[in-house]
């Protein structure tokens, strides 16, 4: 019997809107707006300028920093602008505006076929870095960094995170059914890089089609086991998944590598396969467009830089004025005020929600009911973290309440009778602590 993690919730999945719909290729956009920062780490610097002609797959922004990831043109055409444009996470970001010439031409030399089994781990990691691959579940941590644990950190297990626990989202579900061959190769490549002999594919049991497809795809692969795990949110959070799959507890303040595990998302291993086998950089991704305000919810293969407006147009637009647009899922996603923002590497979903979908109510002071403590999978005190954030006591939140252990899953907000914006207060506290740490580093560098 598979043991679950502590806490968690069971929200309405709302996956039936798109779970049975095959992936469709989105219409080629007339333009793309590609931010130079689509990842955790150092932003890139544009290597093209206004008036340049670029082709699909060409590097248009790069960085010499190790924790960074280059950006590539997702269409062929003319660079019309390099300037600040709306960004789904940062508000505004330096971006490269490319006008489509309709030719959709690849840059010289790609795609091609490569015998990846003859490559060593260092060569594979270089390919992954140059291809601009990041964690595509939403975290956007550069994949080559995650596959390069420090010396002394012995990795003995790889877990493919196929839980996709966020309501509405079905992109990973469909990829497991339709892209199973590429997933198998991607997993084998990651195992080779890490030097591990054992891997698990963890899928929530509300995706029976994906479970069947993955078991069939991996049946001949030695060392890879597909596990159907109980459906409970946030099953897809790394620490929760490691606990359920491997029975290993990631200590407070530690990372999965500290217990010998590396976790990657389904979309990430598909991108790894494309890059290592065919030399194709990360220029497109599968995104779920869903919600009651969307005319025809779909799973779409979209070019990076496609605006949310153009992505939603592929689904027939809106049936009513949405009350909220969210990038990602409803639990951990980011509300958007502008449909001009772009699909970036971490956009697993776009939700158009009507008023009936929104959790109604006015925020009020914490009533100390303790419901948030009961559901917190990280064993934290979310109510106290929210109070400290609200009072600008962010350093106390870090030192006394293990602030940075919070996965920002939103389970606490879901059960809060006072309708408190707990996760927002926590994000604020993290931002303030990170800003203070950056100032200290700058002062020491002078």
N, C-alpha and C positions, 0 to 999 in steps of 0.2 A: 504493500500500500504506500502511495506517495504522500508524504507529510507536507502540509501546507505551511506557509509563513504566518506569523502572528498578524492580527489585524486584517485590514483590507475591507473592501466593500463589493457589492454586486449591483452596479448600475445597469439600467436597461442598455443592452448592447447596440440596438438600432443598426445592426449590420446587415439585416435582410434587404435593405435598400440597394445594396451593391454586391453582396457576397456571391450571388449567382451570375454576375455580369462579367463576361470575359474582358480582358484589357483591350481597350481601343487606342489606336494611335491618334493623338490630337492633330488637328489641322496645323499645318506649318504657319507659325505666326508671321505677321507682316513686319514685326520688329521684336527684338529682345532687349531687355535691360539687365545686364549682368553685373552684380555687385562684386567688388574686389575682395570683400570679406564675406565668406559663406561658411565659416568654420571657426572653431575655437583656436585661438592662437594669433600670431602676428598677421595683420592684414597684408594683402599683396599690393604691389605697385604696378600700375598699367605699363605695358610694354608696347602699346599701340597708341595712336593719337587720332584726333579728328581728321577725317579725310582718308585714312588708311583703308585698304580693301583687305578683308580677312576671309578665310575659309573655315568650314566646319572642322573642329578638332584642333585648331591653331591656338597656341598659348597666347592669351591676351593680357594676363596679369600674373605676376610671380613674386616670390620672396626668397631670400637666402636663409631665412630662419628655419630651424628644424621643425618647430611646431607651427606649421603653416601648410597651405595647400593651394596650388595654382588654379587659375580659372581659364577656361577654354571657350572659344567661340562655339555656340551651339547651332549657328546657321552661317551661311556665306552671305557676304554683303558689305556695305560701306559703314564704317564707324562714323556716325553722325554727331556724336557728342561723348565727352568724358567729363562727367560732372556729378554733383550730388543728386541722388534720386531717392524716392521712398524705399525703405527697407522693412521687411516684415518683423524684424526683431529690434534693430537699432534706431528706428525712426527714419534716419537718412544715412546714406552711405555713398561714397564715391563709386560710381558705376559706369559701365561702358555700354552705350546705346548703339545697337547695330540695326541698320535697316536691311531687310531681306531682299536679295536680288532674285529670289525664286529659283536659283540653280541648285541650291543645297549641295554644293561641291565640298568634298573632303580635302583637307590640306594634304600635301604630298606625302606619300608613304603609308597612309592608313586608309582603310583597315588592311590587315594581312593575317596570315596564320603563322603561329609560333609554337614550337614544341616546348611547352613550359616545363615538362619533366626534366629537361636537360639544364634548366636554370638552377643556380644556387639561391639560398635564402636572401642573400644580400642583393642579388640582381632582381629578384622578385619585389623586394621592398622598394628598390629604386623605381621600378616600373609603376608600382602602386602610388608612390609619391608623385611622380611626374604626371600620372593620369588624373591627379586631383581628387582622389577618393577619400571621403570622410564618412563618419558614421551616419547612415541615412535613416536611422530610426528617429532622428530629431536632435541628437546630441551634437553632431557634426565635429566630433574630435577626429583629427587627421589619422587615417587608418595606419599609415606607415609607422607612426609614433606608437600607436597601441600594439603593433606587432613587433616592437623593439623594446622589450622589457629590460631594465637595467641589469647589469651583471650581478649575479647573486640572487636574482628573482627567478627561481626555477618554475617554469610553466609545465604542467603535466596534463592539462585538460582544456579543450576548446568547447564552448557552448554556442550553438547557433540560436540566437534569440528569435524564435518564430511565434512568440506568444501573441503579439499584436492585441494587447488587452484594452487599448483605448476604444470607447464606443465609436460607432460609425465607420472606423477605418478598416478596409479590407484589401489594401494594396498588397501586403505581404501574403495574405491568404491566396489571392489570385496568382501571384508570382510562384508560389509553391506548386500550384496546380499546372501552370502554363510554362514555367521556366525551370522545371525540375532538373533537367540535364545541366544547365548552367550553375545551378545551386550546388549540385554534387561536385562539379569541378572546382567551384569557388571554395567549398569546404576543404577539399583535398589540398588546394594551394595553401590555404591558411594553416592547415595541419603541418604541411611541409616546412613552411616558414618558421613555425613555432617549435618544430621538432617533437610534436606530441603524437602518441599512438591511439589516443582515445578522444572521441568527440560525442556530444549529445545534440540532438535537435529537439528543442523544447517547444511544443505546440499546445495551445489551450484546446481543450476537448470540445469547444464549440465550433471547431473547424474540421469536421470529419473528412471532408474531401481532401484537405491539405494533408491530414494525417495519413490517409491512404496513399496519396501521391508520393509523399516523402518516404514512406516505408517501402514502397515499390522501387523508388529511385535508388535508395541506399541498400537494398537487400543484398547486393553483391559486394558491398564495400566493407572491408574488415575494419573494426574499431569504431564504427559510427552507429549509434543507437538512437532511434526516433522514439521520443516519449510524449504521449498524450497526457497533459497535466491538467488538474482541475482549473476550471475557469473562475478566476477571482482577480479583481483589480487591486493593486498594480503588479500583476504577475510578470509583466515585461520589464520591470525595474531590475537592473543587473543583480543587486544584492539579494532581492527576493528570488530571482530565477536560480541563482547559484545555490541558495538554501534549499529550494525545492528539488532541483535536479541532482545536485552533488552532495547535499547535506553538509555543506561547508558554510560557516558563519564568517562573514567579512567584518572584522572588528571596527569599532568606531574610529573614524579618521583614517581608515585604510582603504585600499583599492582591491579589486578582484585579483590582480596579479600577486597580492600579498598572501593569497590562499592558493596560488598556483593555477589560476583560471584566467582565460581571455574570452570575452563575449563579443560577438559581432551580430549585426542585424541581417535579415534576409536580403534586403536591397543592396547592402554593402558587399556581400559575397557574390551577388550577380555582377556588380560593377567590377569586382576583382577579376572574375572570370573574363569579362569582356576586355579588360585592359591587358591582362597577362597573356591571354590566348590570341587575341585579335588586335592588340595595340590601340583599342578604342578608349579614349579618355571619358571622364564622366561629364556628358553633355545633356543627358536626359534622365528622367526618373519616372517611376509609376506613382501616381498620386490619386487618392480617392477624393472625388468631388461629390459631396453628399449634404443631406439636411432637408428639412421639410420645405424650405424656401427655394430649393433647386428644382427646376422643371423636370430634368431627367438625370438623376444621380448616376455617376459612372466611375469606373477605374480607368484613368487615362495615362498613356505614355506621353509625357510632355517635355519639351525642350527647356533646359535651364534658361531662365531669363524671360519666359513667357509671363505676361502679366496675369494677375488673378482675373481681371476682366475678360481677357481672351480665353483663359482656361474655363471659366464659367460659361462663356458663349458656346463652347463645345458641348455643353449640356443643355442648350436651349435657353440659357439665362435663368431668370427668376420667375416663379409663379406669383410671388408677392414680395413686397419690400422686406428684405431681411431685417430682423431685429438686431442680429449680430453676425459678423463674419469672423471666422476663427481660422487661423493657420494651425494645422495639426488637429488633435482631438479636443473634445470639450473639457477634458480634465486637466491637461497640461499645456494646451495650446495658447496662442497669443491672439487676442482680439485685434482686428484690423479696422482702421478708419478710412483706408484708401484702397480702392481696387486696382490702383496703378502699381502696387507692390508686385514683386516678381517671384516666380517659382525659384527657390534656391535649393541647394543640395539636400537640405534637411526637411523640406516640405512634404510630409507624408500624406497630408490631407488639407482640403479647403472645405469648410463647413458654412453653409448658409442656413442659419437658424431663424425660425419664425418666433413670434412672441410666446407661443405655447411651449416652446422648447426651453425657454429661459427660466432659470430659478428665480422666481419673483420674491420680493421682500426687501425691506430696508434694513441696512446694517444697524445693529444695536450693540451695546456693551456685552462683553462675555458674561454668561450667567453661571459659569463654573459647573456645567452639567457633566463634564468629563467624557462626552461622546467622542471628541476628537482624540483623546488619549487611547480609547478603546480600539479605534480603527487605524491608528498610525502604525504602519508596517515597520517603521524605523525605531519604534520605542521612544519617541520624543513626547514633549508636552507642547503640542501646537498652540494651545490657548495662551500659554505663557510667552511663547515666541512671538505671537501676534501682538500681545500687549507691549512687550519690549520694543518691537518694531514701531508700533503706533506712537510710543513715547520717545522715539529716537535713541533708545538704549541698545543700540546694535552691538556694541562691544560686549555688553553683558550677555546678550543672546549668544554670542560666539563662545565666550569663556565659561558661562554657567549652564547653557542649555544645548550644547552641541549643535549649534545652528547649521553647520556645514554637513551634518549627517542627513539633513532633510533632502528627500528626493523630489520635493515639490509635486507630489503625485496628485494632490487635491482631494484626497479622501476626507480630510478634516473639514474642508469647505462643504463637501457633499452632505455631511451629516449635521453641520452646525445649525441649531435652531435659531441662533441670533444672526444668521446670514453674514457672518463676518468674513471679510476678504483676507483670510489667514495667509494664503500663499503669497499674496501681494505684499503683505507686511514682511514676510520672510525673504522674498526676493529683494525688497528694499534694504533689509539688514545686510544681506550678502553683498549687495552692490556697494553699500557704504563701507563695509569692512575691506572689500577688495580695493576700493578707491584709496583708503587709508594706507593699505599695504603698498600700493603703487607709489604713493607719495614718499613713503619711507625708503623704498628702493631707489627712487630718483635722488633723494637727499644723500644716500650713501654713495651713489655713483659720482656725485660732484666732488 
